Structures are given as C-alpha cells and as structure tokens.
C-alpha cells in the first residue's frame, strides 16, 4: 500500500508461484504447527531495513519480491529452504536448509554456507521446540545492523529422548521420530555464535548450565546484541549483552520470582538512544520499563506505566517511541499505548476508543498500522494512521479485507464476571433464535481455562464456533479462570503447584453465576468441551465434579503432566523429581475409577505437542476400572485439527454425542 494514496498493489500470488508437486518443507510445517497457523500460501515474510524488498518461502522455495517494481523472482537457493531474511542493507538473504545456515548474495548469486550442522540432531538458525512452543520464539538468527554478521543459535537435540509417533492407519509408513523433552527429562542444548559473513565465528559465553533456555534476542543499530536467558526452574531471567568481537557477555538485568518469571513477547528491545525496553512486575501489574543498562542492573529503573495497566506485549520501538498493547480495567480488551519521553498515552482512532476490542499494531517511521477486532463485526479492521499537528494519530488509509464473511448469525454474546470470590471473566452465548423466558436451555461449558490462552475476548470471531453450538440448542458458557492471561502476576500465580483445583473451581463458579444471571440455563443438563488444556479441564470436570457436569468432550487432553513438555509443565508444577505431589494432584489417571458420566476423548494421531499417549493412557485406565467411554482417533491429524472436513465433522459428531449424553 502506498500510504500517501491508499493504493494497494498485488505483489505475489501463491497460486501463480507454487511449483506443481512441490512438497511442504518439514521445518516450515513444524513452524506453522508451533504458531497454530492454519492458513496456506504466503503467511510470513521478512524485509530489508528500507523495506524495498521482501523474502518469503513457499513449499520450501525462496522468493524475493521487489516492493517498488512489484516483481517477484525465485532465488537459486538450496531446497527445502526455511525462514529467509534479507540483511538490513538489502544485499543478501540468509536462510536455513537441512539444518545449515546459508547466505545468498543478491548481486552475484553466490550461495554459501555459514554454519554446517555436525550431526543429524544439530541445527543452526532455527528455534528449538521449547522456545517455539512455550516461549514465542520462532526464529534462530538475527542480522547485525551493519549486515556484516549474524547472531546465530545452535541447537543440539542429542540429549533429548526419542519418541515415536506412528500412523496406525498406514502401517507401511515408518513412525515419525520426535525429540520430545517431557517434564523432568533433558532439553536441547542451545548456544549462540556471532558469525561474520566473512566466515569469522565467535562463541557467545554464559553459564548455560544455570541458564539453559534462550528466550529471545535483538541486535539494534549502534548496540551490542542483547539476549535473554532463563533458568531451568524459570525463577531467574537475565538480559545479557554480548561483545561481538570476543563473545564475552555482561549482565544487564536480572529478574527473579518465587514462582516463575514471565516471558513477555517483544522484549528486550532498544530505543534509538540506547534505552533497553523491558517489563517487570510491580504494584500488582506487569509494567513497562525503558532505562540505560546501569539503571537496569542496579534495579533503579522506574516503571513507565501505572499499576492499573497490564502490559501484554511490546509491539514496536520506533526511535524513542514504544508501542505496546495493554489491558486496563477489562482483560477481555487490549488497547494500544505509546510510551515516549513525553509520557504514556493511549492510541485512539476513528473506529472507537483504544480500549474497546482487541487492538494490535506496528509503528515505524511515525506511521502506525493498527488492527482492531471488535464484538460488532467479523474480521480485523486495519487502519494506517499518522500523527497530526496535535500529536494524535489520524487515519490516512484503510487496508481492505478480502476475507470471506461467515454465513452465521452475529454472536449473541453477553460478557460479565462471576459473582464468586474469583470474579471470573465470563461470556454467555445464547441461540440466535432464543427469546428470554421461552424455555430452558441445556448448558455447554466451552473453556480453555489455563495459562497462555484467553477465550473471553471482545472479538466477534472468537465466538463463531460457540455461536454455532448455541444455535444447535445450547446455552454456551465460556470462562477464563485463574491462571489465564490479562489479570496480573498474582492472578497468574494462583495455579502454581496445582493446575487442577483452581481451574475447575472457577468453571463451577462461572457456571453457577451464569445461571443466576440468565434464568433460562438448565443446570440439570450441563456438558463441557475443550481442546488441549480445555480438553484436560473437560475430563477433569466429569471425573471430579459429576454433580455439576453431566457429560464431557476432551479434545487432545493432557492427562498425565509427566508426559507434557518441560517448558510449560515445570513452570507451573516444578520438576517432577522434586514436586511429585503436584503432578499427582494435577493428573487425571488416578481419577479414572471415578468416571460416572459420558466422556468422549478425541485425539489426532499425528499430534506432536500433546501426543496421543495421553488419551490412550487415560482410556486404558478407564478400561481397567470398567468405566465405559468413547474414543475418537483422528488419523493424520495434528494438534490443530486444521483439515476442513475433519473440523466440520468433528462439530457434528460432538453435537450428536452431547444430545445423546444429556438425553436431549
């Protein structure tokens, strides 16, 4: 888009570029799984500093788009190739192929290797599983601002145990061998190198035994590269600055917490004057900091944001301006805010107040690209904003949407809080055809209910599936209990050592409060469904509270936390060798004999996140206890269950099960 005119041009169409029969790069496929990317085609790109070119990968092939001329050409890289990124100067493109980090010159076309893996379980330039799945880091290299070097992660998965994920529907196919770090077992060994494009290499040194997790990195203009490391128990995080010429590091800041230090997206970052952008817990809130290294190191850096604002993510740093998203009074909404030497102020626009809905954005060269999701419309409204004479942002263009609109009634959603001690943020979704007082409705609780994800948000599209269930004749109740994001550090840490009890108590509280607010809910017919943590919570509900929940659908549930990954599980439950009681309390397997309600278990056999062993072990325990249940295996389906025919028919099968289980 030309900001001055608002004119948009099509640069690259995947339908015209994809080679016939080209196979998906397994590295790119894994990346999409980690970020839950269900779309196909061009879903990511990287640009040079001046934004004259953009590189992207499609079916393992690297393409380079000239954004001024509007042309696209294929680069003569090795294939399959993943994560191509131009250098800031726009003269070369780095990418990863078969675990090696390579660079191709755009002038000469020369393609050379910078780092070659020493074995099959070693990669350069890629994120390890825990970083990508649990810490929001999906990249493994960063260009130097002068384009003469890169900061590169080396990942050695040799210590990680082998797991085998087979497809029983295709017995002739070999099993997929995973390196999966389950709780209490070895992680990948992650190290860092500064690699010059002239083949010079310096290893970055820090205490990797004490701080094995590489959380994030940034290399800003005029600054040494910064990176953050985290201890195995996740109770201490450090920002380190690396000396490119020697690899030596200094501690810029250290944060500790008795439970865990939060990983916040977008930090660290650096302003033009060298202030390091970070977040810290203070006054009951996640707050924004920007200070010089001495102030960070001695702890004298004062928060920029007030204690009634929960910082969610740092989105961009533009000169001395810091764009971030935050929740004020309502965790269901995230607003856009800018911190600068003039203070902290909210961003408002012509489509409403900054705090309504879910607001995201990017800020560069004074131009703000702002995206907003609200309850009154489907999709995301994207504006281009520029500051006016008064300093306030004003719309100069709107980015058009080509997305299909859902052929469904607008969600009939009521947002509120439970009336119990937890004050759980709750959404009630009723059938579009329902008239108050016209009859009782069976209830379907539809939570995620755990750390890392919210279900109750002020966004239309968040309720499309729930509205579809409601229109099948249910009152749908969605609740974000303790541990879910947006309510502050103390709220997050109430699940420390016990992922079961607070989560289940809050679903019960939200359900009963919803029935008090809406008299049409029939509490004699209550079901619960969910996926991943929500699947765990659904099975937990029918096992431990059959007096409240009369049927459950557990999709891809974690059933034994010893089988789930180190990064997530040990953060909340500790190491299983040192806190076995926390694992027993949070496990479902010991409760199998208690099942007295209908339970459907659904699991994709190709799931490499919550492996199918979770569901099979629960099913075996239920069988051993003589408890009838239903198991629905999905051949070839991963944790996302993204295939259209699978997603659609899963909904229909779940409705049939719920009607039968509740006697509707």
Order of alpha helices (4+ residues) and beta strands (2+ residues): alpha-alpha-beta-beta-beta-beta-beta-beta-beta-beta-beta-alpha-beta-beta-beta-beta-beta-beta-beta-beta-beta-beta-beta-beta-beta-alpha-beta-beta-beta-beta-beta-beta-beta-beta-beta-beta-beta-alpha-beta-alpha-alpha-beta-alpha-beta-alpha-alpha-beta-alpha-beta-alpha
